[in-house]
Amino acid sequence: QVTLRESGPALVKPTQTLTLTCTFSGFSLNTSEMCVNWIRQPPGKALEWLARIDWDDDKYYSTSLRTRLTISKATSKNQVVLTVTNVDPVDTATYYCARSTVTYYNAMDVWGQGTTVTVSS
Amino acid sequence: YVLTQPPSVSVAPGKTAVITCGGDNIENYSVHWYQKKPGQAPLLVIFYDSDRPSGIPERFSGSSSGNTATLTISRVEAGDEADYYCQVWSSSADHAVFGGGTQLTVL
């Protein structure tokens, strides 16, 4: 059974760096064509894709947030970490991680339950 | 790359709901659809335009042609009430794109 779980601070101050961790089980990022994505949803707004990291360590970022995002993996720990620098209240959102596979055309087939982050002083 | 969805669709129980997703030559992309209910994680309901993941009812179907992809939900039930999002991977820009979402209301 594939599961993912997000963790991180519930409250962050403006200008700080937000670090989120996705801990997964049931698959390995050592396996060819496996990928992990980060997506967020601000309150009352649409889903927004943020970043993706692949089994071969290729990384992809949202064009609009590229300069503020860093995605990395700790394969031995089955974890993927996303950092968001210089956060602002507009970064308040529920953050999700989700698996995708190249085989299935990068569809995000399993999602974590999400972690809610509020940016406020 | 921009995906355009109608903000809302309403349908009576037992009828058919049709949700569209517009994009330039979207037929050249693999379109995925997600169901999002409040307080829950998104759920993949259609991938690669028209394939259903295991466990998704046959009432959910998808298609894509020209500049429009379509999610069709037959025999709509109260439990189908949710926001639905289309999504593609833009190979030219190397990033994923979501549509703005469509709120499905079951009357």
gemmi code that builds the backbone of each chain (N, CA, C; Angstrom):
import gemmi

chains = {
    "A": [
        ("GLN", (0.843, -1.198, 0.000), (0.000, 0.000, 0.000), (0.882, 1.254, 0.000)),
        ("VAL", (0.602, 2.127, -0.945), (1.365, 3.363, -1.065), (0.724, 4.439, -0.193)),
        ("THR", (1.530, 5.056, 0.665), (1.049, 6.178, 1.478), (2.090, 7.289, 1.471)),
        ("LEU", (1.607, 8.516, 1.632), (2.467, 9.682, 1.774), (1.919, 10.520, 2.927)),
        ("ARG", (2.821, 11.169, 3.649), (2.398, 12.009, 4.762), (3.276, 13.250, 4.799)),
        ("GLU", (2.616, 14.398, 4.848), (3.331, 15.674, 4.909), (3.509, 16.112, 6.366)),
        ("SER", (4.607, 16.778, 6.627), (4.827, 17.342, 7.954), (5.582, 18.649, 7.823)),
        ("GLY", (5.368, 19.504, 8.821), (6.020, 20.804, 8.812), (5.360, 21.719, 9.814)),
        ("PRO", (5.849, 22.932, 9.940), (5.285, 23.867, 10.922), (3.910, 24.341, 10.505)),
        ("ALA", (3.054, 24.552, 11.473), (1.712, 25.059, 11.188), (1.723, 26.577, 11.002)),
        ("LEU", (2.698, 27.224, 11.622), (2.758, 28.686, 11.583), (4.180, 29.136, 11.281)),
        ("VAL", (4.294, 30.030, 10.343), (5.595, 30.567, 9.948), (5.468, 32.091, 9.843)),
        ("LYS", (6.521, 32.791, 10.217), (6.492, 34.257, 10.127), (6.935, 34.709, 8.732)),
        ("PRO", (6.408, 35.833, 8.287), (6.848, 36.391, 6.998), (8.354, 36.562, 6.944)),
        ("THR", (8.918, 36.313, 5.785), (10.349, 36.369, 5.441), (11.110, 35.115, 5.877)),
        ("GLN", (10.497, 34.267, 6.693), (11.194, 33.060, 7.114), (11.195, 32.003, 6.000)),
        ("THR", (11.953, 30.936, 6.227), (11.992, 29.807, 5.298), (11.115, 28.681, 5.835)),
        ("LEU", (10.250, 28.184, 4.968), (9.358, 27.083, 5.301), (9.977, 25.780, 4.803)),
        ("THR", (10.066, 24.795, 5.688), (10.590, 23.484, 5.304), (9.514, 22.429, 5.532)),
        ("LEU", (9.164, 21.732, 4.483), (8.134, 20.694, 4.526), (8.755, 19.353, 4.161)),
        ("THR", (8.303, 18.312, 4.842), (8.819, 16.967, 4.591), (7.681, 16.045, 4.171)),
        ("CYS", (7.929, 15.272, 3.149), (7.000, 14.244, 2.694), (7.638, 12.891, 2.988)),
        ("THR", (7.008, 12.126, 3.857), (7.495, 10.794, 4.196), (6.569, 9.780, 3.551)),
        ("PHE", (7.142, 8.873, 2.770), (6.300, 7.957, 2.006), (6.697, 6.510, 2.263)),
        ("SER", (5.782, 5.634, 1.906), (6.033, 4.199, 2.019), (5.290, 3.484, 0.895)),
        ("GLY", (5.689, 2.270, 0.635), (5.041, 1.464, -0.405), (5.679, 1.599, -1.775)),
        ("PHE", (6.643, 2.482, -1.912), (7.399, 2.590, -3.150), (8.756, 3.207, -2.812)),
        ("SER", (9.668, 3.165, -3.774), (10.991, 3.710, -3.564), (11.323, 4.711, -4.663)),
        ("LEU", (11.955, 5.782, -4.271), (12.431, 6.758, -5.248), (13.734, 6.298, -5.896)),
        ("ASN", (14.156, 5.090, -5.560), (15.258, 4.456, -6.291), (14.745, 3.726, -7.520)),
        ("THR", (13.431, 3.545, -7.589), (12.813, 2.791, -8.676), (12.599, 3.688, -9.889)),
        ("SER", (12.991, 3.196, -11.031), (12.872, 3.962, -12.255), (11.449, 4.464, -12.479)),
        ("GLU", (11.343, 5.708, -12.906), (10.094, 6.372, -13.296), (9.224, 6.825, -12.128)),
        ("MET", (9.695, 6.660, -10.886), (8.941, 7.172, -9.750), (9.264, 8.653, -9.529)),
        ("CYS", (8.248, 9.420, -9.139), (8.408, 10.850, -8.917), (7.566, 11.260, -7.708)),
        ("VAL", (7.966, 12.340, -7.056), (7.160, 12.934, -5.983), (6.980, 14.419, -6.282)),
        ("ASN", (5.731, 14.852, -6.155), (5.357, 16.229, -6.431), (4.907, 16.939, -5.150)),
        ("TRP", (5.030, 18.258, -5.166), (4.426, 19.102, -4.134), (3.389, 20.002, -4.809)),
        ("ILE", (2.229, 20.099, -4.157), (1.107, 20.898, -4.663), (0.542, 21.644, -3.454)),
        ("ARG", (-0.015, 22.821, -3.681), (-0.645, 23.519, -2.570), (-2.009, 24.052, -2.984)),
        ("GLN", (-2.823, 24.341, -1.975), (-4.134, 24.936, -2.225), (-4.381, 26.017, -1.172)),
        ("PRO", (-4.288, 27.278, -1.563), (-4.650, 28.358, -0.637), (-6.135, 28.281, -0.320)),
        ("PRO", (-6.548, 28.823, 0.813), (-7.968, 28.769, 1.183), (-8.866, 29.360, 0.098)),
        ("GLY", (-9.844, 28.580, -0.335), (-10.801, 29.052, -1.320), (-10.277, 29.173, -2.740)),
        ("LYS", (-9.068, 28.688, -2.967), (-8.473, 28.826, -4.299), (-8.171, 27.458, -4.907)),
        ("ALA", (-7.626, 27.497, -6.116), (-7.387, 26.276, -6.884), (-6.095, 25.585, -6.455)),
        ("LEU", (-5.961, 24.349, -6.888), (-4.708, 23.623, -6.699), (-3.608, 24.296, -7.511)),
        ("GLU", (-2.413, 24.326, -6.947), (-1.261, 24.913, -7.623), (-0.084, 23.942, -7.490)),
        ("TRP", (0.442, 23.486, -8.605), (1.600, 22.609, -8.589), (2.852, 23.419, -8.284)),
        ("LEU", (3.740, 22.856, -7.468), (4.930, 23.588, -7.047), (6.223, 23.000, -7.601)),
        ("ALA", (6.408, 21.690, -7.430), (7.699, 21.104, -7.798), (7.577, 19.593, -7.903)),
        ("ARG", (8.566, 19.001, -8.558), (8.628, 17.551, -8.715), (10.079, 17.100, -8.694)),
        ("ILE", (10.319, 15.966, -8.069), (11.645, 15.351, -8.104), (11.492, 13.918, -8.574)),
        ("ASP", (12.388, 13.498, -9.442), (12.325, 12.171, -10.043), (13.342, 11.211, -9.435)),
        ("TRP", (13.151, 9.922, -9.746), (14.014, 8.862, -9.253), (15.489, 9.128, -9.598)),
        ("ASP", (15.735, 9.811, -10.731), (17.101, 10.057, -11.172), (17.612, 11.413, -10.707)),
        ("ASP", (16.876, 12.034, -9.775), (17.224, 13.324, -9.170), (16.969, 14.511, -10.100)),
        ("ASP", (16.302, 14.305, -11.227), (15.855, 15.451, -12.008), (14.830, 16.234, -11.191)),
        ("LYS", (14.866, 17.547, -11.319), (13.977, 18.412, -10.542), (13.282, 19.397, -11.459)),
        ("TYR", (12.024, 19.699, -11.147), (11.216, 20.610, -11.938), (10.489, 21.552, -10.990)),
        ("TYR", (10.349, 22.812, -11.396), (9.752, 23.825, -10.524), (8.712, 24.655, -11.246)),
        ("SER", (7.742, 25.128, -10.460), (6.797, 26.120, -10.951), (7.557, 27.334, -11.454)),
        ("THR", (7.179, 27.804, -12.630), (7.865, 28.956, -13.209), (7.783, 30.171, -12.291)),
        ("SER", (6.616, 30.397, -11.718), (6.411, 31.610, -10.922), (7.105, 31.566, -9.570)),
        ("LEU", (7.421, 30.373, -9.075), (8.000, 30.250, -7.731), (9.421, 29.679, -7.756)),
        ("ARG", (9.952, 29.496, -8.944), (11.233, 28.801, -9.116), (12.340, 29.337, -8.217)),
        ("THR", (12.404, 30.654, -8.078), (13.525, 31.245, -7.332), (13.416, 31.019, -5.830)),
        ("ARG", (12.245, 30.587, -5.359), (12.034, 30.451, -3.917), (11.925, 28.997, -3.468)),
        ("LEU", (11.908, 28.069, -4.402), (11.687, 26.666, -4.066), (12.947, 25.835, -4.236)),
        ("THR", (13.111, 24.859, -3.332), (14.133, 23.838, -3.500), (13.537, 22.509, -3.091)),
        ("ILE", (13.641, 21.515, -3.961), (13.150, 20.178, -3.663), (14.346, 19.235, -3.613)),
        ("SER", (14.322, 18.312, -2.663), (15.417, 17.363, -2.530), (14.857, 16.052, -1.987)),
        ("LYS", (15.658, 15.000, -2.109), (15.215, 13.707, -1.597), (16.273, 13.077, -0.715)),
        ("ALA", (15.776, 12.359, 0.272), (16.637, 11.540, 1.132), (16.144, 10.114, 0.917)),
        ("THR", (16.672, 9.485, -0.094), (16.131, 8.202, -0.541), (16.158, 7.146, 0.544)),
        ("SER", (17.222, 7.120, 1.327), (17.329, 6.087, 2.360), (16.254, 6.246, 3.427)),
        ("LYS", (15.760, 7.474, 3.578), (14.728, 7.743, 4.586), (13.335, 7.735, 3.974)),
        ("ASN", (13.235, 7.519, 2.673), (11.939, 7.627, 1.978), (11.289, 8.987, 2.257)),
        ("GLN", (12.063, 10.034, 2.073), (11.568, 11.385, 2.299), (11.919, 12.320, 1.147)),
        ("VAL", (11.024, 13.269, 0.926), (11.269, 14.362, -0.007), (11.024, 15.660, 0.754)),
        ("VAL", (11.930, 16.591, 0.623), (11.843, 17.858, 1.347), (11.666, 19.011, 0.370)),
        ("LEU", (10.755, 19.913, 0.727), (10.544, 21.144, -0.053), (10.814, 22.334, 0.850)),
        ("THR", (11.667, 23.233, 0.403), (11.861, 24.481, 1.145), (11.320, 25.636, 0.323)),
        ("VAL", (10.673, 26.552, 1.027), (10.138, 27.764, 0.421), (10.749, 28.938, 1.171)),
        ("THR", (11.520, 29.731, 0.486), (12.198, 30.835, 1.152), (11.349, 32.101, 1.141)),
        ("ASN", (11.659, 33.004, 2.054), (11.043, 34.334, 2.081), (9.517, 34.263, 1.978)),
        ("VAL", (8.893, 33.521, 2.891), (7.446, 33.310, 2.795), (6.684, 34.605, 3.076)),
        ("ASP", (5.474, 34.628, 2.560), (4.571, 35.785, 2.639), (3.191, 35.253, 3.001)),
        ("PRO", (2.309, 36.088, 3.530), (0.961, 35.598, 3.840), (0.260, 34.925, 2.658)),
        ("VAL", (0.608, 35.279, 1.425), (-0.029, 34.621, 0.278), (0.399, 33.166, 0.134)),
        ("ASP", (1.423, 32.748, 0.882), (1.858, 31.358, 0.879), (1.051, 30.509, 1.849)),
        ("THR", (0.131, 31.118, 2.560), (-0.775, 30.372, 3.441), (-1.594, 29.402, 2.603)),
        ("ALA", (-1.518, 28.114, 2.949), (-2.163, 27.094, 2.112), (-2.076, 25.739, 2.791)),
        ("THR", (-2.824, 24.802, 2.259), (-2.600, 23.396, 2.574), (-1.634, 22.854, 1.531)),
        ("TYR", (-0.563, 22.237, 1.999), (0.477, 21.715, 1.125), (0.370, 20.191, 1.066)),
        ("TYR", (0.346, 19.670, -0.149), (0.237, 18.237, -0.383), (1.478, 17.713, -1.104)),
        ("CYS", (1.842, 16.477, -0.794), (2.769, 15.776, -1.665), (2.014, 14.624, -2.325)),
        ("ALA", (2.448, 14.262, -3.509), (1.754, 13.235, -4.280), (2.753, 12.490, -5.151)),
        ("ARG", (2.527, 11.197, -5.303), (3.371, 10.395, -6.185), (2.869, 10.502, -7.624)),
        ("SER", (3.793, 10.467, -8.529), (3.426, 10.297, -9.930), (4.446, 9.372, -10.576)),
        ("THR", (4.089, 8.801, -11.698), (5.005, 7.920, -12.411), (5.012, 8.287, -13.893)),
        ("VAL", (6.173, 8.199, -14.473), (6.295, 8.509, -15.889), (5.446, 7.545, -16.701)),
        ("THR", (5.381, 6.301, -16.230), (4.600, 5.278, -16.936), (3.148, 5.713, -17.104)),
        ("TYR", (2.595, 6.335, -16.084), (1.202, 6.755, -16.141), (1.090, 8.239, -16.453)),
        ("TYR", (1.984, 8.699, -17.317), (1.875, 10.035, -17.897), (1.874, 11.128, -16.832)),
        ("ASN", (2.617, 10.853, -15.751), (2.775, 11.842, -14.675), (1.475, 12.182, -13.966)),
        ("ALA", (0.498, 11.305, -14.018), (-0.694, 11.503, -13.201), (-0.333, 11.291, -11.735)),
        ("MET", (-0.888, 12.110, -10.856), (-0.587, 12.016, -9.426), (-1.587, 11.061, -8.795)),
        ("ASP", (-1.165, 9.811, -8.637), (-2.126, 8.774, -8.316), (-2.355, 8.549, -6.825)),
        ("VAL", (-1.427, 8.970, -5.992), (-1.611, 8.828, -4.550), (-1.151, 10.118, -3.883)),
        ("TRP", (-1.994, 10.652, -3.001), (-1.728, 11.930, -2.342), (-1.671, 11.743, -0.827)),
        ("GLY", (-0.894, 12.593, -0.182), (-0.969, 12.678, 1.261), (-2.198, 13.472, 1.682)),
        ("GLN", (-2.459, 13.513, 2.981), (-3.633, 14.217, 3.495), (-3.430, 15.729, 3.567)),
        ("GLY", (-2.197, 16.158, 3.424), (-1.923, 17.592, 3.420), (-1.561, 18.128, 4.800)),
        ("THR", (-0.805, 19.213, 4.789), (-0.461, 19.909, 6.023), (-0.760, 21.391, 5.822)),
        ("THR", (-1.430, 21.977, 6.785), (-1.851, 23.364, 6.657), (-0.793, 24.299, 7.239)),
        ("VAL", (-0.417, 25.284, 6.458), (0.599, 26.250, 6.865), (0.009, 27.651, 6.816)),
        ("THR", (0.156, 28.362, 7.895), (-0.275, 29.764, 7.963), (0.959, 30.644, 8.076)),
        ("VAL", (1.014, 31.669, 7.239), (2.112, 32.635, 7.304), (1.549, 33.911, 7.916)),
        ("SER", (2.030, 34.224, 9.101), (1.509, 35.393, 9.815), (2.520, 35.823, 10.870)),
        ("SER", (2.563, 37.101, 11.099), (3.449, 37.623, 12.134), (2.783, 37.597, 13.501)),
    ],
    "B": [
        ("TYR", (1.286, 27.456, -20.223), (0.118, 26.755, -20.769), (-1.025, 26.962, -19.787)),
        ("VAL", (-2.198, 27.319, -20.303), (-3.342, 27.657, -19.452), (-4.484, 26.681, -19.709)),
        ("LEU", (-5.067, 26.185, -18.630), (-6.242, 25.326, -18.710), (-7.436, 26.084, -18.144)),
        ("THR", (-8.527, 26.103, -18.899), (-9.708, 26.888, -18.510), (-10.885, 25.966, -18.237)),
        ("GLN", (-11.447, 26.081, -17.034), (-12.615, 25.305, -16.636), (-13.744, 26.244, -16.256)),
        ("PRO", (-14.981, 25.811, -16.443), (-16.113, 26.612, -15.944), (-16.091, 26.584, -14.431)),
        ("PRO", (-16.409, 27.694, -13.787), (-16.361, 27.732, -12.319), (-17.329, 26.775, -11.654)),
        ("SER", (-18.476, 26.557, -12.281), (-19.470, 25.723, -11.640), (-20.324, 24.986, -12.663)),
        ("VAL", (-20.784, 23.826, -12.240), (-21.728, 23.005, -13.010), (-22.732, 22.442, -12.013)),
        ("SER", (-24.005, 22.489, -12.385), (-25.052, 21.932, -11.526), (-25.796, 20.842, -12.281)),
        ("VAL", (-26.178, 19.806, -11.541), (-26.875, 18.690, -12.179), (-27.787, 18.017, -11.149)),
        ("ALA", (-28.898, 17.502, -11.626), (-29.816, 16.782, -10.746), (-29.321, 15.348, -10.545)),
        ("PRO", (-29.641, 14.776, -9.409), (-29.245, 13.371, -9.182), (-29.778, 12.464, -10.276)),
        ("GLY", (-28.917, 11.515, -10.679), (-29.318, 10.582, -11.723), (-29.055, 11.064, -13.132)),
        ("LYS", (-28.774, 12.345, -13.285), (-28.471, 12.910, -14.608), (-26.969, 12.859, -14.870)),
        ("THR", (-26.591, 13.401, -16.026), (-25.185, 13.374, -16.445), (-24.545, 14.747, -16.305)),
        ("ALA", (-23.383, 14.785, -15.655), (-22.617, 16.020, -15.524), (-21.469, 16.019, -16.530)),
        ("VAL", (-21.288, 17.148, -17.180), (-20.201, 17.305, -18.146), (-19.346, 18.498, -17.725)),
        ("ILE", (-18.069, 18.254, -17.478), (-17.142, 19.307, -17.066), (-16.055, 19.419, -18.119)),
        ("THR", (-15.855, 20.616, -18.632), (-14.892, 20.818, -19.706), (-13.602, 21.447, -19.193)),
        ("CYS", (-12.549, 21.248, -19.977), (-11.223, 21.792, -19.671), (-10.630, 22.235, -20.999)),
        ("GLY", (-10.482, 23.515, -21.185), (-9.990, 24.054, -22.441), (-8.515, 24.401, -22.398)),
        ("GLY", (-7.815, 24.045, -23.455), (-6.396, 24.376, -23.575), (-5.973, 24.293, -25.026)),
        ("ASP", (-4.994, 25.052, -25.402), (-4.516, 25.078, -26.775), (-4.012, 23.694, -27.200)),
        ("ASN", (-4.698, 23.102, -28.191), (-4.336, 21.771, -28.672), (-4.209, 20.760, -27.539)),
        ("ILE", (-5.144, 20.799, -26.635), (-5.073, 19.923, -25.459), (-5.072, 18.448, -25.842)),
        ("GLU", (-5.571, 18.150, -27.034), (-5.589, 16.754, -27.477), (-4.172, 16.190, -27.594)),
        ("ASN", (-3.170, 17.045, -27.654), (-1.782, 16.599, -27.748), (-1.147, 16.342, -26.379)),
        ("TYR", (-1.924, 16.542, -25.323), (-1.441, 16.334, -23.958), (-2.181, 15.159, -23.324)),
        ("SER", (-1.577, 14.596, -22.304), (-2.286, 13.606, -21.487), (-2.997, 14.360, -20.373)),
        ("VAL", (-4.322, 14.281, -20.354), (-5.120, 15.041, -19.391), (-5.534, 14.139, -18.233)),
        ("HIS", (-5.357, 14.654, -17.037), (-5.760, 13.931, -15.832), (-6.817, 14.749, -15.098)),
        ("TRP", (-7.706, 14.060, -14.395), (-8.778, 14.704, -13.654), (-8.746, 14.258, -12.189)),
        ("TYR", (-8.971, 15.229, -11.305), (-8.966, 14.979, -9.868), (-10.264, 15.476, -9.242)),
        ("GLN", (-10.721, 14.733, -8.265), (-11.882, 15.117, -7.469), (-11.367, 15.630, -6.119)),
        ("LYS", (-11.847, 16.792, -5.694), (-11.379, 17.372, -4.427), (-12.588, 17.744, -3.578)),
        ("LYS", (-12.727, 17.052, -2.439), (-13.783, 17.376, -1.487), (-13.177, 18.133, -0.315)),
        ("PRO", (-13.949, 18.994, 0.336), (-13.421, 19.786, 1.456), (-12.828, 18.893, 2.541)),
        ("GLY", (-11.635, 19.260, 2.967), (-10.995, 18.530, 4.049), (-10.372, 17.207, 3.650)),
        ("GLN", (-10.443, 16.876, 2.363), (-9.877, 15.618, 1.883), (-8.785, 15.894, 0.857)),
        ("ALA", (-7.914, 14.908, 0.686), (-6.893, 15.014, -0.353), (-7.537, 14.836, -1.725)),
        ("PRO", (-6.964, 15.428, -2.759), (-7.462, 15.173, -4.113), (-7.385, 13.687, -4.446)),
        ("LEU", (-8.309, 13.268, -5.313), (-8.396, 11.873, -5.734), (-8.337, 11.825, -7.252)),
        ("LEU", (-7.418, 11.049, -7.791), (-7.330, 10.878, -9.240), (-8.511, 10.053, -9.717)),
        ("VAL", (-9.308, 10.608, -10.651), (-10.470, 9.866, -11.148), (-10.320, 9.452, -12.609)),
        ("ILE", (-9.517, 10.207, -13.382), (-9.245, 9.869, -14.778), (-7.787, 10.234, -15.070)),
        ("PHE", (-7.059, 9.354, -15.758), (-5.710, 9.693, -16.215), (-5.576, 9.341, -17.698)),
        ("TYR", (-4.627, 9.962, -18.337), (-4.365, 9.729, -19.766), (-5.652, 9.890, -20.572)),
        ("ASP", (-6.327, 10.975, -20.339), (-7.543, 11.391, -21.042), (-8.783, 10.609, -20.637)),
        ("SER", (-8.669, 9.272, -20.578), (-9.894, 8.488, -20.456), (-9.755, 7.213, -19.632)),
        ("ASP", (-8.598, 6.981, -19.042), (-8.412, 5.766, -18.241), (-8.844, 6.001, -16.793)),
        ("ARG", (-9.434, 4.981, -16.206), (-9.871, 5.065, -14.813), (-8.928, 4.280, -13.917)),
        ("PRO", (-8.479, 4.899, -12.822), (-7.694, 4.123, -11.845), (-8.577, 3.061, -11.207)),
        ("SER", (-7.923, 2.059, -10.658), (-8.658, 1.025, -9.958), (-9.508, 1.627, -8.842)),
        ("GLY", (-10.771, 1.184, -8.756), (-11.647, 1.650, -7.700), (-12.537, 2.826, -8.067)),
        ("ILE", (-12.271, 3.443, -9.207), (-13.119, 4.556, -9.659), (-14.294, 3.981, -10.446)),
        ("PRO", (-15.517, 4.384, -10.103), (-16.691, 3.815, -10.779), (-16.692, 4.092, -12.280)),
        ("GLU", (-17.316, 3.188, -13.019), (-17.421, 3.353, -14.472), (-18.248, 4.573, -14.850)),
        ("ARG", (-18.980, 5.122, -13.886), (-19.763, 6.333, -14.165), (-18.875, 7.514, -14.563)),
        ("PHE", (-17.608, 7.431, -14.191), (-16.654, 8.492, -14.527), (-15.946, 8.135, -15.834)),
        ("SER", (-16.002, 9.066, -16.790), (-15.338, 8.833, -18.064), (-14.731, 10.139, -18.560)),
        ("GLY", (-13.760, 10.017, -19.449), (-13.097, 11.200, -19.975), (-12.828, 11.082, -21.453)),
        ("SER", (-12.662, 12.229, -22.087), (-12.334, 12.270, -23.500), (-11.579, 13.570, -23.777)),
        ("SER", (-10.949, 13.621, -24.948), (-10.207, 14.820, -25.314), (-10.140, 14.929, -26.815)),
        ("SER", (-10.403, 16.126, -27.315), (-10.365, 16.353, -28.754), (-10.136, 17.832, -29.008)),
        ("GLY", (-9.292, 18.120, -29.971), (-9.062, 19.517, -30.320), (-8.541, 20.327, -29.136)),
        ("ASN", (-9.279, 21.339, -28.759), (-8.877, 22.223, -27.665), (-9.646, 21.982, -26.376)),
        ("THR", (-10.394, 20.860, -26.308), (-11.229, 20.620, -25.134), (-11.127, 19.186, -24.652)),
        ("ALA", (-10.890, 19.046, -23.359), (-10.994, 17.756, -22.693), (-12.261, 17.775, -21.853)),
        ("THR", (-12.857, 16.607, -21.681), (-14.153, 16.539, -21.010), (-14.172, 15.413, -19.991)),
        ("LEU", (-14.684, 15.740, -18.813), (-14.972, 14.737, -17.787), (-16.489, 14.576, -17.740)),
        ("THR", (-16.951, 13.343, -17.878), (-18.381, 13.053, -17.840), (-18.675, 12.150, -16.660)),
        ("ILE", (-19.649, 12.548, -15.879), (-20.080, 11.734, -14.744), (-21.529, 11.349, -14.997)),
        ("SER", (-21.769, 10.060, -15.215), (-23.129, 9.567, -15.486), (-23.822, 9.207, -14.187)),
        ("ARG", (-25.126, 9.254, -14.224), (-25.942, 8.852, -13.056), (-25.376, 9.488, -11.790)),
        ("VAL", (-25.326, 10.785, -11.800), (-24.698, 11.536, -10.714), (-25.369, 11.242, -9.377)),
        ("GLU", (-24.528, 11.120, -8.359), (-24.995, 10.875, -6.995), (-24.614, 12.052, -6.106)),
        ("ALA", (-25.267, 12.152, -4.975), (-24.969, 13.240, -4.042), (-23.491, 13.229, -3.633)),
        ("GLY", (-22.923, 12.051, -3.527), (-21.527, 11.908, -3.127), (-20.525, 12.388, -4.160)),
        ("ASP", (-20.997, 12.701, -5.361), (-20.100, 13.218, -6.400), (-19.889, 14.721, -6.268)),
        ("GLU", (-20.644, 15.348, -5.395), (-20.495, 16.796, -5.210), (-19.088, 17.106, -4.701)),
        ("ALA", (-18.373, 17.922, -5.463), (-16.955, 18.187, -5.185), (-16.441, 19.201, -6.196)),
        ("ASP", (-15.196, 19.605, -5.995), (-14.487, 20.382, -7.018), (-13.703, 19.406, -7.886)),
        ("TYR", (-13.695, 19.670, -9.181), (-12.968, 18.820, -10.114), (-11.928, 19.657, -10.851)),
        ("TYR", (-10.714, 19.097, -10.936), (-9.595, 19.795, -11.563), (-9.017, 18.959, -12.704)),
        ("CYS", (-8.757, 19.597, -13.820), (-7.991, 18.950, -14.874), (-6.520, 19.338, -14.715)),
        ("GLN", (-5.644, 18.517, -15.272), (-4.207, 18.751, -15.123), (-3.467, 18.114, -16.286)),
        ("VAL", (-2.420, 18.786, -16.751), (-1.533, 18.228, -17.766), (-0.099, 18.489, -17.339)),
        ("TRP", (0.822, 17.792, -17.999), (2.239, 18.083, -17.853), (2.678, 18.767, -19.138)),
        ("SER", (3.176, 19.971, -19.002), (3.652, 20.718, -20.150), (5.116, 20.377, -20.409)),
        ("SER", (5.367, 19.574, -21.419), (6.741, 19.155, -21.695), (7.598, 20.318, -22.174)),
        ("SER", (6.958, 21.263, -22.847), (7.722, 22.401, -23.357), (8.237, 23.279, -22.231)),
        ("ALA", (7.486, 23.362, -21.149), (7.872, 24.206, -20.019), (8.374, 23.393, -18.831)),
        ("ASP", (8.250, 22.062, -18.937), (8.690, 21.182, -17.850), (8.021, 21.515, -16.525)),
        ("HIS", (6.712, 21.645, -16.564), (5.987, 21.776, -15.313), (4.548, 21.309, -15.475)),
        ("ALA", (3.920, 21.011, -14.332), (2.519, 20.610, -14.336), (1.635, 21.847, -14.274)),
        ("VAL", (0.460, 21.708, -14.845), (-0.519, 22.802, -14.844), (-1.872, 22.247, -14.414)),
        ("PHE", (-2.521, 22.941, -13.497), (-3.896, 22.607, -13.114), (-4.848, 23.642, -13.701)),
        ("GLY", (-6.042, 23.192, -14.032), (-7.096, 24.130, -14.358), (-7.581, 24.817, -13.094)),
        ("GLY", (-8.438, 25.801, -13.254), (-8.922, 26.575, -12.126), (-9.957, 25.870, -11.266)),
        ("GLY", (-10.402, 24.696, -11.721), (-11.355, 23.923, -10.941), (-12.799, 24.240, -11.273)),
        ("THR", (-13.647, 23.215, -11.184), (-15.080, 23.349, -11.398), (-15.811, 22.780, -10.201)),
        ("GLN", (-16.663, 23.587, -9.612), (-17.471, 23.119, -8.483), (-18.712, 22.419, -9.016)),
        ("LEU", (-18.840, 21.140, -8.738), (-20.011, 20.380, -9.151), (-21.029, 20.377, -8.014)),
        ("THR", (-22.206, 20.887, -8.308), (-23.299, 20.902, -7.335), (-24.354, 19.905, -7.774)),
        ("VAL", (-24.747, 19.046, -6.861), (-25.828, 18.099, -7.131), (-27.097, 18.671, -6.520)),
        ("LEU", (-28.035, 18.994, -7.370), (-29.243, 19.715, -6.948), (-30.155, 18.863, -6.056)),
    ],
}
model = gemmi.Model(1)
for chain_id, residues in chains.items():
    chain = gemmi.Chain(chain_id)
    for i, (resn, *xyz) in enumerate(residues, 1):
        res = gemmi.Residue()
        res.name, res.seqid = resn, gemmi.SeqId(i, " ")
        for name, pos in zip(("N", "CA", "C"), xyz):
            atom = gemmi.Atom()
            atom.name, atom.element = name, gemmi.Element(name[0])
            atom.pos, atom.b_iso = gemmi.Position(*pos), 0.0
            res.add_atom(atom)
        chain.add_residue(res)
    model.add_chain(chain)
structure = gemmi.Structure()
structure.add_model(model)
structure.setup_entities()
